[in-house]
Amino acid sequence: MDLDTGGMYQALTRGKYMWNPDEEEFPLFLRSLLHAGKDLLDEAESECGIYGGTDALRIPFQKQLFHCLALQFVDPLYCLENIAEPEAVDEAGRKVYCFRAHIGETQDRERMKRILSLHKGDAVYPAALRDWKLMISDSQGNGLGHISFAEDELYYCLFPLMRAHLIQTKMTVVRIQRDKGSYLRQVKVEIAFRIWKVTYLSHCSVKLK
């Protein structure tokens, strides 16, 4: 902190270093990805003769680059095993992991009603995986919204594995929270999100778009 580095952060090395959860906190890894994306855009604009582009114009491209870089620098299975301990081991010897997640709704009244009709222990199901959002439905196939995880790094560990049909999932309702007032403004459902690896792709029960 006593060094004059011209800013709070300093580049120490460059190259393709896969993210290691034991050596680098996830927020710092994200900052590295943002810097790498900015450098790529700077180079692309310079080669195309574009100068002085505004941040507003760059945001859509930065978002795409960010996700592409994250997929390049995260080994999902390796990171998953380093950031979480298995909850159990099934009869086939596969490790079962459980993560905290939730479904929330503040806008759609019909969706709120469907969420409130759930009970503790009910199963919910993956419907589709679109734009880094895992859409969830009830047992009747009615949409409940998208699931959110307590830890941001789980998106980059779980979603690539789900896209490749390498894991099975089981989601159950843990608790339902709603406004205590007479007018319903918000509802939130806590979900136990369990996953385990599949031995063969054909055994996977989850098919996502």
Phi, psi and omega in degrees: 000343179276351182276145176269097184259000181079015180163175183287331183243150181223137177285122181261329181200163180228156180138179181269093178252115180295145182293129177245109182302334181285341186246344184215128177291147186300318178302324179288323176298318178298320179297322177297319179295320179297318178294319180296319178296319178297318179297319179296319179293321178300315181294317180296317180294322180295318180293330181270000180075026179258126181227147175074028178294141182280157179298325181299322179287333184274341187305312180301322180287323177298321180297315179295316179298321182301311181293321179297317179294320179300319179292331180283330189251005178241124172266103190304311183293317180299313182292321180300317181287342180266339182257353183218149174258140179296142178284326182197176173234126184281180184296339178271002180084012181270140179285134179250124180251146178232130181236151176279134178212173177205159171242133179227153179211136179231353188244304188280111183294320180295320179293323176301316180297319179296320179295319180292341178281352177286157178230158178303131180094348178295147176269142170238162193227146175290134180253317181196155177240106185229129174050047177064028173233126177266109181280141186240146176227164176273188184293342179267001181085011179278133182294138179243000183107200181245155184270147178235141180258153179289329180250125183298327183295340181295331179301320184276349174266315188277316186296317177299324179291324178290320178298325181273002180058040181260356178225153170257153182231153172216122183240127180231149180285131178258316182201148178243127179243139178217163176300144179274348181288171182288334181255119184288119180244336184205143175221143183219135180240124175277136185237137168268112185257103182256142179222153170209153182288148173261146179283320179232145182301326183291345179277351186288131182267358183252126176236115184243147178280000000 
